[in-house]
């Protein structure tokens, strides 16, 4: 199983990328990072941690509900060159960024026992199980580039240097550079946190025995430090991906990643995925209250309300996801990290069957409003108000006048079904003995992508006019399918395009999408590009 594999530690750039051609192109950039680190810190780095961004081919806003998704790592990545420093204080970090917009930062973690606490804080700490030992200041209201570095550091500190262990983290110098566009929907924040986590693990000699799955879970927890309740798709794709494949990633009852060979190299015509940045910056944290985190709450409450309608019993303190409710409705007693008898085929049938039940979440009103007020939502949950707010609102900030339980639940089940249909089409193609696959394979995959984007517009409501325009232009330029990818509200689209038509496709988008018209050369290549599935996160160690 891919998640159980160790984190790769390489000694050459060729080993990182697996082929000489890609390595020769990338080595220029990596050599530049090494030289710049030596220039700034007076010695060569001991390691370079790499974490790629990802493009989700299909299946957005369903990972935090624990349904499977189908992303692939992209070639764009975050690199962090790092090494032990000569700073006198243990754990002190001197962080610099190759991007001149981001100035150097120096920070140090503090043991919480060294902080001054009030009597009430002391009592709370004494009653807390597994209380964290370390403190690093991260202001979620004003995130800076180093906030993501600190987020990665947090997990390493609390997992490997607990208070009373007698060990301390080493002081670290690090230099960050990245080619994943921020706010583009290609998971630059997750790549940054994964790379940061890897860098601190490597410098502190904590990589031995750590699996890819454990790194994913640590990175998921770390990204919460910057205010994002991530479902894990971004981190899993960045860590577990392999070249030439997508990953079917499931999260319940345990993390599982299945490499899915893409048919695009064997179809006639051959095809590639083209990412296009709308240049509308989508910041998960800034809009979390009304966007990302709100969707998390709406789907969780939707799961409870649906469970009441379909006869799935819940205790007053349970907060199950839609995936867990579906499993129970199908008669499977599943538990986290325990084996499950629920097969992919049975899950697919359950998704098809439960869609009729979702109509029970549609409000009976005449004004066209498909959402419910806070008061209505609490009533539908069957819980007292104080208990509801403790269970669903005490741990996250959300803001809405109407909560769209029906729309979000329908999106989750329909999108989860499309993911399985996309996976099945890829597996059928992989099993075919035909050397060349028909164009209809691309047409079927493209139709699923188109339907996914329509759901993003109508049900999940995570698109925006600029993204919708890019999708429309992509279809008019000949794409088999096109959709928003990532959290949405801006960011990138992903389109399935014939490989021999890529140059013409990009030229047409450039001509017709306003923000691209004055872009040329490398500036254009940064915002629209064809991509191949890349390998996942790793560490380059210098002997």
C-alpha positions as CSV (number, residue, x, y, z in Angstrom):
1,X,0.0,0.0,0.0
2,X,1.4,3.4,-1.1
3,X,0.6,5.1,2.2
4,X,2.8,2.6,4.1
5,X,5.9,3.2,2.1
6,X,8.8,5.1,3.6
7,X,9.5,8.7,2.6
8,X,12.0,8.7,-0.2
9,X,15.4,10.1,0.6
10,X,17.5,10.6,-2.6
11,X,21.1,11.6,-3.2
12,X,20.8,12.8,-6.9
13,X,18.2,14.9,-8.7
14,X,17.9,12.2,-11.3
15,X,16.6,9.9,-8.5
16,X,14.1,12.5,-7.5
17,X,12.4,12.7,-10.9
18,X,13.1,9.3,-12.3
19,X,14.2,10.2,-15.8
20,X,17.3,12.0,-17.1
21,X,15.4,14.5,-19.3
22,X,13.3,15.9,-16.5
23,X,16.3,15.8,-14.1
24,X,18.5,17.8,-16.5
25,X,15.9,20.5,-16.8
26,X,15.3,20.6,-13.0
27,X,19.0,20.4,-11.9
28,X,19.6,24.0,-13.1
29,X,17.0,25.2,-10.6
30,X,18.1,23.0,-7.8
31,X,21.8,24.0,-8.3
32,X,20.7,27.7,-8.1
33,X,18.9,27.0,-4.8
34,X,22.1,25.3,-3.4
35,X,24.3,28.2,-4.5
36,X,22.0,30.8,-3.1
37,X,21.8,29.0,0.3
38,X,25.6,28.9,0.4
39,X,25.7,32.6,-0.4
40,X,23.3,33.5,2.3
41,X,24.3,31.1,5.1
42,X,28.0,30.5,4.4
43,X,27.8,26.8,3.7
44,X,25.9,24.3,1.6
45,X,22.6,22.9,2.7
46,X,22.4,19.4,4.3
47,X,19.0,18.7,2.6
48,X,16.5,19.9,0.1
49,X,12.9,19.0,0.9
50,X,10.5,18.9,-2.1
51,X,6.7,18.8,-2.1
52,X,4.7,19.2,-5.3
53,X,1.4,20.9,-5.9
54,X,-1.5,18.9,-7.1
55,X,-4.3,19.1,-9.6
56,X,-7.5,17.4,-8.7
57,X,-8.8,15.8,-11.8
58,X,-12.2,15.3,-10.3
59,X,-13.8,15.3,-6.8
60,X,-13.6,18.6,-5.0
61,X,-15.2,19.4,-1.6
62,X,-15.8,15.7,-0.8
63,X,-12.5,14.8,0.8
64,X,-13.4,16.4,4.2
65,X,-16.6,14.3,4.0
66,X,-14.3,11.3,3.7
67,X,-15.2,10.3,0.1
68,X,-12.5,9.3,-2.4
69,X,-10.9,11.8,-4.7
70,X,-8.7,11.6,-7.8
71,X,-5.8,14.0,-7.8
72,X,-2.4,13.9,-9.4
73,X,0.8,15.7,-8.4
74,X,2.0,18.4,-10.8
75,X,5.6,19.2,-11.7
76,X,5.4,22.6,-10.0
77,X,6.7,22.3,-6.4
78,X,8.0,23.9,-3.2
79,X,11.7,23.4,-2.4
80,X,13.2,24.1,1.0
81,X,17.0,23.9,1.3
82,X,17.9,23.5,4.9
83,X,20.7,22.6,7.4
84,X,21.7,22.9,11.0
85,X,22.7,26.4,11.9
86,X,25.3,27.8,14.4
87,X,22.7,29.7,16.4
88,X,23.2,29.4,20.1
89,X,19.6,28.8,21.0
90,X,18.1,25.3,20.3
91,X,15.3,25.3,17.8
92,X,15.8,28.8,16.5
93,X,14.9,29.1,12.8
94,X,16.4,31.6,10.3
95,X,14.1,31.5,7.3
96,X,14.7,33.2,4.0
97,X,12.7,33.2,0.7
98,X,14.1,33.5,-2.8
99,X,11.1,35.7,-3.7
100,X,12.2,39.2,-3.0
101,X,8.7,40.1,-1.9
102,X,9.2,38.1,1.3
103,X,11.7,39.2,3.7
104,X,13.9,37.1,6.0
105,X,12.4,35.9,9.3
106,X,13.9,34.6,12.6
107,X,11.8,32.9,15.1
108,X,12.1,30.4,18.0
109,X,9.6,28.0,19.6
110,X,8.9,28.2,23.3
111,X,8.1,25.5,25.7
112,X,4.6,26.3,27.1
113,X,6.0,25.6,30.6
114,X,8.2,28.7,30.1
115,X,5.2,31.0,29.4
116,X,3.4,33.0,32.1
117,X,-0.1,31.6,32.6
118,X,-3.0,32.7,34.6
119,X,-4.4,30.4,37.3
120,X,-7.3,29.5,35.0
121,X,-5.0,28.6,32.2
122,X,-2.9,26.4,34.5
123,X,-6.1,24.5,35.6
124,X,-7.2,24.1,31.9
125,X,-3.7,22.8,31.0
126,X,-3.7,20.3,33.8
127,X,-7.0,18.8,32.7
128,X,-6.0,18.6,29.0
129,X,-5.0,15.2,27.7
130,X,-2.0,15.1,25.4
131,X,-1.5,18.9,25.9
132,X,1.0,20.3,23.4
133,X,4.4,21.2,24.7
134,X,5.4,24.0,22.3
135,X,4.2,27.4,21.3
136,X,4.9,29.3,18.0
137,X,2.9,32.4,17.3
138,X,0.8,32.2,14.2
139,X,-1.7,35.1,13.6
140,X,-4.5,33.5,11.6
141,X,-5.9,36.9,10.9
142,X,-2.7,38.1,9.1
143,X,-1.0,35.1,7.5
144,X,2.6,35.6,6.2
145,X,4.8,33.3,4.2
146,X,6.6,32.1,7.3
147,X,3.3,31.1,8.9
148,X,3.3,28.0,6.8
149,X,6.9,27.2,7.8
150,X,5.9,27.5,11.4
151,X,2.9,25.3,10.8
152,X,5.1,22.5,9.5
153,X,7.5,23.0,12.5
154,X,4.7,22.7,15.0
155,X,4.0,19.0,14.2
156,X,7.7,18.0,14.4
157,X,8.1,19.8,17.8
158,X,5.1,18.2,19.4
159,X,5.5,14.7,18.0
160,X,9.3,14.4,18.5
161,X,10.3,16.8,21.3
162,X,7.6,16.5,24.0
163,X,8.2,18.3,27.2
164,X,10.3,16.3,29.7
165,X,11.9,14.2,26.9
166,X,15.3,15.8,27.6
167,X,15.9,16.5,23.9
168,X,15.7,19.7,21.9
169,X,15.3,20.6,18.2
170,X,18.4,21.8,16.5
171,X,18.7,25.4,15.2
172,X,17.9,25.6,11.5
173,X,18.7,27.7,8.5
174,X,16.4,27.3,5.6
175,X,15.7,28.9,2.2
176,X,12.4,28.6,0.4
177,X,11.5,28.8,-3.2
178,X,8.4,27.7,-5.1
179,X,6.9,27.3,-8.5
180,X,3.3,26.5,-7.4
181,X,1.2,29.7,-7.9
182,X,-0.2,30.9,-4.6
183,X,-4.0,31.0,-4.5
184,X,-4.3,29.1,-7.8
185,X,-6.1,26.0,-6.5
186,X,-3.0,23.8,-7.0
187,X,-2.4,23.5,-3.3
188,X,0.5,25.8,-2.8
189,X,-0.3,26.0,1.0
190,X,-0.4,22.3,1.4
191,X,2.9,21.9,-0.6
192,X,4.5,24.5,1.6
193,X,3.4,22.8,4.9
194,X,4.5,19.4,3.6
195,X,7.9,20.7,2.5
196,X,8.3,22.6,5.8
197,X,7.4,19.5,7.8
198,X,9.8,17.4,5.8
199,X,12.6,20.0,6.2
200,X,12.4,20.0,10.0
201,X,12.1,16.2,10.1
202,X,15.2,15.8,8.0
203,X,17.4,18.4,9.9
204,X,16.4,16.8,13.2
205,X,17.1,13.3,11.9
206,X,13.5,12.1,12.4
207,X,12.7,10.6,9.0
208,X,13.7,7.1,9.8
209,X,10.7,4.8,10.2
210,X,8.2,7.5,9.1
211,X,5.7,6.4,6.4
212,X,4.1,8.5,3.7
213,X,0.7,8.0,5.4
214,X,2.1,9.4,8.7
215,X,3.5,12.4,7.0
216,X,0.1,13.1,5.4
217,X,-1.6,12.9,8.8
218,X,1.0,15.2,10.3
219,X,0.8,17.7,7.5
220,X,-3.0,17.7,7.7
221,X,-2.8,18.5,11.4
222,X,-0.2,21.1,10.8
223,X,-2.2,23.0,8.2
224,X,-4.9,23.5,10.8
225,X,-2.5,25.9,12.4
226,X,-3.2,28.4,9.7
227,X,-6.9,28.0,10.0
228,X,-7.8,25.5,7.3
229,X,-9.8,22.3,8.2
230,X,-8.4,20.3,5.3
231,X,-9.8,16.9,4.3
232,X,-6.4,15.5,3.4
233,X,-6.6,15.3,-0.4
234,X,-4.0,18.0,-0.9
235,X,-1.4,16.5,1.5
236,X,-2.0,13.0,0.3
237,X,-1.5,13.9,-3.4
238,X,1.6,15.9,-2.6
239,X,3.1,13.1,-0.6
240,X,2.0,9.8,-2.1
241,X,1.7,10.5,-5.9
242,X,3.7,8.5,-8.4
243,X,4.6,9.5,-12.0
244,X,2.2,8.8,-14.9
245,X,-0.8,8.0,-12.7
246,X,-3.6,9.7,-10.8
247,X,-4.3,8.6,-7.2
248,X,-7.6,7.3,-6.0
249,X,-7.4,8.5,-2.4
250,X,-9.9,7.4,0.3
251,X,-9.9,8.5,3.9
252,X,-12.3,6.2,5.7
253,X,-12.0,3.9,7.5
254,X,-8.3,4.6,6.9
255,X,-6.1,6.4,4.5
256,X,-5.7,4.4,1.3
257,X,-4.1,5.5,-2.0
258,X,-4.6,3.4,-5.2
259,X,-2.5,4.4,-8.2
260,X,-4.8,4.7,-11.3
261,X,-3.1,4.6,-14.7
262,X,-4.3,7.4,-16.9
263,X,-5.4,6.3,-20.4
264,X,-4.2,9.6,-22.0
265,X,-0.8,8.3,-23.3
266,X,-2.7,5.5,-25.2
267,X,-5.7,7.3,-26.7
268,X,-5.9,8.5,-30.3
269,X,-5.3,11.3,-30.1
270,X,-3.1,11.3,-27.0
271,X,-4.2,13.8,-24.4
272,X,-2.8,15.9,-21.6
273,X,-4.2,18.0,-18.8
274,X,-3.9,21.7,-19.1
275,X,-4.0,23.9,-16.0
276,X,-5.1,27.5,-16.5
277,X,-4.9,30.1,-13.7
278,X,-7.9,32.5,-13.6
279,X,-5.6,34.9,-11.8
280,X,-8.4,35.3,-9.2
281,X,-6.6,34.6,-6.0
282,X,-8.4,32.1,-3.8
283,X,-7.2,32.2,-0.2
284,X,-8.7,29.4,1.9
285,X,-8.1,31.2,5.1
286,X,-9.3,34.7,4.2
287,X,-12.7,33.5,3.0
288,X,-13.0,30.5,5.3
289,X,-16.0,31.7,7.3
290,X,-18.2,32.1,4.3
291,X,-16.6,29.6,1.9
292,X,-14.4,26.6,2.8
293,X,-15.2,26.1,6.5
294,X,-18.8,26.9,5.9
295,X,-19.0,24.0,3.4
296,X,-17.5,21.7,6.0
297,X,-20.1,22.6,8.6
298,X,-23.0,22.4,6.1
299,X,-22.0,18.9,5.0
300,X,-21.6,17.8,8.6
301,X,-25.0,19.1,9.7
302,X,-26.5,17.7,6.4
303,X,-25.2,14.3,7.5
304,X,-27.0,14.4,10.8
305,X,-30.3,15.7,9.3
306,X,-30.1,13.0,6.5
307,X,-29.4,10.3,9.1
308,X,-32.6,11.3,11.0
309,X,-34.6,11.1,7.8
310,X,-33.3,7.7,6.7
311,X,-33.4,6.0,10.1
312,X,-29.6,5.9,10.9
313,X,-29.4,6.3,14.7
314,X,-26.9,8.8,16.1
315,X,-26.0,9.7,19.6
316,X,-26.2,13.3,20.7
317,X,-22.4,13.7,20.7
318,X,-21.7,12.1,17.4
319,X,-20.6,14.2,14.4
320,X,-20.5,11.8,11.5
321,X,-19.7,12.7,7.9
322,X,-21.9,11.9,4.9
323,X,-19.6,9.0,4.0
324,X,-20.0,7.5,7.5
325,X,-23.8,7.9,7.4
326,X,-23.9,6.2,3.9
327,X,-21.9,3.3,5.2
328,X,-24.3,2.8,8.2
329,X,-27.3,3.1,5.9
330,X,-25.9,0.3,3.8
331,X,-25.6,-1.9,6.9
332,X,-21.8,-1.7,7.5
333,X,-20.5,-1.2,11.0
334,X,-17.3,0.7,10.1
335,X,-14.8,2.2,12.5
336,X,-11.7,4.4,11.9
337,X,-8.6,2.5,11.2
338,X,-10.4,-0.8,11.2
339,X,-11.0,-3.1,8.2
340,X,-14.2,-2.6,6.3
341,X,-16.2,-5.0,4.1
342,X,-17.8,-2.2,2.2
343,X,-16.5,-2.7,-1.4
344,X,-16.1,0.1,-4.0
345,X,-18.8,-1.6,-6.1
346,X,-21.2,-1.6,-3.1
347,X,-20.3,2.0,-2.3
348,X,-21.1,3.0,-5.9
349,X,-24.5,1.3,-5.7
350,X,-25.2,3.0,-2.4
351,X,-24.4,6.4,-3.9
352,X,-26.8,5.8,-6.8
353,X,-29.5,4.7,-4.3
354,X,-29.2,7.4,-1.7
355,X,-29.6,10.3,-4.2
356,X,-33.4,9.9,-4.0
357,X,-33.3,10.3,-0.2
358,X,-31.4,13.6,-0.5
359,X,-34.6,15.2,-1.7
360,X,-35.8,15.0,1.9
361,X,-33.4,17.8,2.7
362,X,-35.1,20.2,0.2
363,X,-37.0,22.9,2.2
364,X,-40.7,23.0,1.6
365,X,-41.0,26.7,0.6
366,X,-42.2,28.7,-2.4
367,X,-39.6,31.5,-2.6
368,X,-36.9,29.4,-4.4
369,X,-34.5,29.5,-1.4
370,X,-33.0,26.0,-0.9
371,X,-31.2,26.9,2.3
372,X,-32.4,27.0,5.9
373,X,-31.8,29.6,8.6
374,X,-29.8,28.9,11.7
375,X,-32.9,28.3,13.7
376,X,-34.3,25.9,11.1
377,X,-31.0,24.0,10.9
378,X,-30.9,23.6,14.7
379,X,-34.5,22.3,14.7
380,X,-33.8,19.9,11.9
381,X,-30.8,18.5,13.8
382,X,-33.0,17.4,16.7
383,X,-30.5,18.7,19.2
384,X,-31.0,21.4,21.8
385,X,-29.5,24.8,20.7
386,X,-26.6,24.8,23.2
387,X,-25.7,21.2,22.3
388,X,-25.9,21.9,18.6
389,X,-23.6,24.9,18.8
390,X,-21.1,23.0,20.9
391,X,-21.0,20.1,18.5
392,X,-21.0,22.0,15.2
393,X,-19.9,25.6,15.7
394,X,-17.6,25.8,18.8
395,X,-14.5,24.7,16.8
396,X,-14.9,26.7,13.6
397,X,-16.0,30.2,12.5
398,X,-18.7,30.3,9.9
399,X,-21.0,33.0,8.6
400,X,-24.3,32.7,6.6
401,X,-27.9,33.8,6.6
402,X,-29.0,30.5,5.0
403,X,-27.2,27.1,5.3
404,X,-27.4,25.1,2.1
405,X,-27.7,21.5,3.5
406,X,-29.6,20.2,0.5
407,X,-27.3,21.6,-2.2
408,X,-24.1,20.6,-0.4
409,X,-25.3,17.1,0.3
410,X,-26.4,16.5,-3.3
411,X,-23.1,17.8,-4.6
412,X,-21.1,15.5,-2.3
413,X,-23.0,12.3,-3.3
414,X,-23.1,13.2,-7.1
415,X,-19.5,14.2,-7.2
416,X,-18.4,11.1,-5.3
417,X,-20.2,9.0,-7.8
418,X,-18.5,10.8,-10.7
419,X,-15.1,10.1,-9.1
420,X,-15.9,6.4,-9.1
421,X,-17.1,6.6,-12.7
422,X,-13.9,8.4,-13.8
423,X,-11.8,5.8,-11.9
424,X,-13.7,2.9,-13.6
425,X,-13.2,4.4,-17.0
426,X,-9.5,4.6,-16.4
427,X,-9.3,1.1,-15.1
428,X,-11.3,-0.3,-18.0
429,X,-8.8,1.4,-20.4
430,X,-5.8,0.1,-18.5
431,X,-7.2,-3.5,-18.7
432,X,-7.8,-3.2,-22.5
433,X,-5.5,-5.2,-24.7
434,X,-5.8,-2.7,-27.5
435,X,-2.6,-0.8,-28.1
436,X,-4.5,2.3,-29.1
437,X,-7.6,3.4,-27.2
438,X,-10.6,5.1,-29.0
439,X,-11.3,8.8,-28.7
440,X,-14.5,8.0,-26.9
441,X,-12.5,7.3,-23.8
442,X,-11.5,11.0,-23.7
443,X,-15.1,12.0,-24.5
444,X,-16.4,10.0,-21.5
445,X,-13.8,11.4,-19.1
446,X,-14.5,14.9,-20.4
447,X,-18.2,14.6,-19.9
448,X,-17.7,13.7,-16.2
449,X,-15.4,16.8,-15.8
450,X,-18.1,19.0,-17.4
451,X,-20.8,17.6,-15.1
452,X,-18.4,18.2,-12.1
453,X,-18.0,21.9,-13.0
454,X,-21.8,22.3,-13.4
455,X,-22.2,21.0,-9.9
456,X,-19.5,23.5,-8.7
457,X,-21.7,26.3,-10.1
458,X,-25.1,25.1,-9.0
459,X,-24.7,23.0,-5.9
460,X,-21.3,23.6,-4.2
461,X,-21.2,27.2,-5.4
462,X,-17.5,27.3,-5.3
463,X,-16.9,28.8,-8.8
464,X,-16.7,32.4,-9.9
465,X,-17.3,34.3,-13.2
466,X,-13.7,34.3,-14.3
467,X,-13.4,30.5,-13.8
468,X,-16.6,29.9,-15.6
469,X,-15.3,32.0,-18.5
470,X,-12.1,30.0,-18.7
471,X,-14.1,26.7,-18.7
472,X,-16.4,28.0,-21.5
473,X,-13.4,29.2,-23.5
474,X,-11.6,25.8,-23.0
475,X,-14.6,23.9,-24.3
476,X,-14.9,26.3,-27.3
477,X,-11.1,25.8,-28.0
478,X,-11.7,22.0,-28.2
479,X,-11.2,20.6,-24.7
480,X,-12.9,17.3,-24.1
481,X,-13.8,18.5,-20.6
482,X,-13.0,21.3,-18.3
483,X,-13.7,22.2,-14.6
484,X,-12.6,24.2,-11.7
485,X,-10.0,22.4,-9.6
486,X,-9.2,22.8,-5.9
487,X,-11.2,24.7,-3.4
488,X,-12.4,27.1,-6.0
489,X,-13.7,30.7,-5.8
490,X,-10.9,31.5,-8.2
491,X,-7.7,29.6,-8.8
492,X,-7.3,27.2,-11.7
493,X,-9.2,25.2,-14.2
494,X,-8.1,21.8,-15.5
495,X,-8.9,20.8,-19.0
496,X,-8.5,17.5,-21.0
497,X,-6.9,18.4,-24.3
498,X,-5.5,16.6,-27.3
499,X,-1.7,16.6,-27.0
500,X,-1.1,17.7,-30.6
501,X,-3.5,20.6,-30.1
502,X,-2.0,22.1,-26.9
503,X,-0.2,25.0,-28.6
504,X,-3.3,26.0,-30.5
505,X,-5.5,25.6,-27.4
506,X,-3.2,27.8,-25.3
507,X,-3.0,30.4,-28.1
508,X,-6.8,30.6,-28.3
509,X,-7.2,30.9,-24.5
510,X,-4.6,33.7,-24.5
511,X,-6.3,35.6,-27.2
512,X,-9.8,35.4,-25.7
513,X,-9.2,35.5,-21.9
514,X,-8.6,39.2,-21.0
515,X,-6.1,38.8,-18.2
516,X,-3.8,36.7,-20.5
517,X,-3.7,39.1,-23.5
518,X,-0.5,41.0,-22.5
519,X,1.4,37.9,-21.2
520,X,4.2,36.4,-23.2
521,X,7.0,33.8,-22.7
522,X,7.6,32.7,-19.2
523,X,4.9,34.9,-17.8
524,X,2.3,33.1,-19.9
525,X,3.8,29.7,-19.1
526,X,3.3,30.3,-15.4
527,X,-0.4,30.8,-15.8
528,X,-1.4,28.2,-18.4
529,X,0.5,25.0,-19.0
530,X,0.2,21.3,-19.8
531,X,1.3,19.0,-17.0
532,X,2.4,15.5,-16.5
533,X,1.7,13.6,-13.2
534,X,4.7,14.0,-11.0
535,X,6.3,12.0,-8.2
536,X,5.4,12.9,-4.6
537,X,7.3,14.6,-1.8
538,X,10.9,13.5,-1.0
539,X,14.2,14.7,0.5
540,X,17.5,15.2,-1.3
541,X,20.3,14.5,1.1
542,X,23.8,15.8,0.5
543,X,26.6,13.4,1.5
